Amino acid sequence: MKLVRSFNASRISGVILAYTALLFGALIASPAYAEYGLNFKTPVTEIAHIEYDLHMLILYICIAIFVVVFGVMFYSIYAHRKSKGSVAAKFSHSTNAEIIWTVIPIIILVTMAIPSTEALIRMEDTTNSDMTVKITGYQWKWHYDYMDHDVEMFSSISTPRAQIENKQEKGENYLLEVNNHVVLPINKKIRLLITANDVIHAWWVPELGAKKDAIPGFINEIWTKIDKPGRYRGQCAELCGKDHGYMPIVVDAVTEEEFEAWVQKQKQG
């Protein structure tokens, strides 16, 4: 009996500590702390900001539910414990309680559904794009076709094989470096057409808020509009075979002038 009590106490303590850590993580989960590994990467596009804000809204709702539910539960355990002489009430149901725990979840779900629906509609609106890039996934590389600029290229992993085979010290961007970077202009709405040549892949760059499946024989589309210059890394997010982890993505966001110069250089090359 002592062993059982000790085990239950340990489980309860573990649950309390876990949720305390969750609560603490949520309290500091502002964009300034996004790079600490506790949250999304710092967003650099409109869609990524929408996703981040929606994520935080739902997280705070979940935390509020946790505080209320577990607060009532722990209070009930403490205030109505057997050692205090409490006797369990005998009743089959409560109509008021059933109404409350039905209506409140509906209100919470509607509160989450409205901004989620608005976000999905915004994410799917690829109209009025300034340029289009077709992305095709292969085992295990990406092909990029700048359809408005008559430029295309393949992009493959460039991490040295010696690092992969543990014969050399791993670099800072291990498995996240490629031979040809995707170059995109900032402050331009870019339509991305995504498909695949062999199996299902998924093009994903966290800071851009861009993630879409690449399906053979089918074209998906998303859009992005990058706010500031920088280098943003991603990778295939679909299990596409034994070398699935060797399909990184590197996006260089540059000014419009730098992009035009890059286009001319690609054409000459």
Summary of the structure (lengths in Angstrom):
residues: 269
radius of gyration: 25.3
end to end distance: 78.2
largest distance: 87.5
contacts: 722
relative contact order: 0.12
helix: 45%
strand: 24%
